[in-house]
Amino acid sequence: MKESDFSSTTREKHRLPDDRGRFGAYGGKYVPETLMYALDELEAAYASAMADPIFQEGLERLQTHYVGRPTPLYFAERLTRSLGGARIYFKREDLAHTGAHKINNALGQCLLAQRMNKPRVIAETGAGQHGVATATAAALLGLECEVYMGAEDMERQRLNVFRMRLMGAKVTCVNSGSRTLKDAINEALRDWAANVEHTHYVLGTVHGPHPFPMICRDFQAVIGRETRRQLAEAEGRLPDLMIACVGGGSNSIGLFYDFLGDVSVRMIGVEAGGTKIAPGMHAARFAGGSFGMLQGAMSYVLQDKNGLIGSTHSVSAGLDYASVGPEHAYFHDNKRITYTYATDDEALDAFQRCSRLEGIIPALESAHAVAEVIKQAPAMDAGDIIVMNMSGRGDKDVQQAARFIMPDEEL
Ligand SMILES: *Cc1c(COP(=O)(O)O)cnc(C)c1O
């Protein structure tokens, strides 16, 4: 069987979501009537773009010449030797333009906005990474861009606020609620409902109402398609284990998607274990959450008995969210993907170990995946292969990490 045949068989078997936007019991579109129209319009425009070879060629051209794809699949030799087990490969999304995988989705959706003749895009951002990716793609395509960001987050992520403004985006401060990501999303949805004729909402991960989880997944799936080709070239076979961190879930589903039909490939998603698995101290939705709804989709949610959304904590801002993409909830329940977590301490340890052994400073989000590699690799055979998604680079996190690792150092 040719490699390309195998890939398309895989996709055939996992044609989800269904036509109501559901992954089993999860997903859907639980939004006010005013947004229904916008979601339907987006779904139709997306279907037409995916079927249009000119759109696909345009996207591919920018992925190559602007984003820098394909990103390398790198054999981490010193980490492999130090752990003494499976051969470890990093998929280097940290080397994509703007330093993380988020540009894959932001660029795809901004091209979609352009195709829909919408001159304005809006986005929500927590840590600022998705805001920066959207501001970047908007600058490239000459779109007007407004980014909603909680007041708390703006204070914590001033460098990213400046980056967005430098690229011409308007950054709007959100003062409601907890003044963080959840409130910024609500504000963005409100803006979208009011301005839908000329505005597209670039949602940053595989969450929210249908069709966002599907659109974002499809734009990120390039990560896994490249990995399949690159590993076939390097090793002539499939990996035994794939590992990625899970915030909303876009970089992990991006890596895993093309391999879901390959039953020999194990997959582990790593959530933020924070300081411990107790209310308010982590963001491990599968360890501490339950069936519920947040921001337009059914999924696992951190909430109390009355459905009140719980507060979360993680050393990594990008993993610090009370819900997780509905497709992950589906693959959690049917056990195709295993979910675990790494604590703040384990992630910080992995952050240093990866920096020292490989000269690669991982994003604190990605360091959660490195922590799981450190747990898994020694127990595996020397002939086994792990592929881990290095979702982003850690330059953005050095100050935060220094506070924990070298508290006496002047920065
Ligand atoms: C935002 C972010 C994440 C978490 O988001 P996902 O949608 O789960 O991928 C992970 N890594 C990096 C570097 C990020 O910026």
The ligand as a Tripos MOL2 file, in Angstrom:
@<TRIPOS>MOLECULE
LIG
   15    15     1     0     0
SMALL
NO_CHARGES

@<TRIPOS>ATOM
      1 C1         -0.9440   28.2260   22.6170 C.3       1 LIG1
      2 C2          0.1520   27.2400   22.7240 C.ar      1 LIG1
      3 C3         -0.0830   25.9080   23.1290 C.ar      1 LIG1
      4 C4         -1.4430   25.4010   23.5600 C.3       1 LIG1
      5 O1         -2.4220   25.4550   22.5980 O.3       1 LIG1
      6 P1         -2.9260   24.1740   21.7970 P.3       1 LIG1
      7 O2         -4.1110   24.6570   21.0790 O.co2     1 LIG1
      8 O3         -3.2290   23.0930   22.7850 O.co2     1 LIG1
      9 O4         -1.8210   23.7670   20.8870 O.co2     1 LIG1
     10 C5          0.9740   25.0340   23.1580 C.ar      1 LIG1
     11 N1          2.2300   25.4220   22.8370 N.ar      1 LIG1
     12 C6          2.5050   26.6830   22.4610 C.ar      1 LIG1
     13 C7          3.8960   27.0520   22.1190 C.3       1 LIG1
     14 C8          1.4790   27.6340   22.3960 C.ar      1 LIG1
     15 O5          1.7680   28.8990   22.0250 O.3       1 LIG1
@<TRIPOS>BOND
     1     1     2 1
     2     2     3 ar
     3     2    14 ar
     4     3     4 1
     5     3    10 ar
     6     4     5 1
     7     5     6 1
     8     6     7 2
     9     6     8 1
    10     6     9 1
    11    10    11 ar
    12    11    12 ar
    13    12    13 1
    14    12    14 ar
    15    14    15 1
@<TRIPOS>SUBSTRUCTURE
     1 LIG1         1 GROUP 0 **** ****
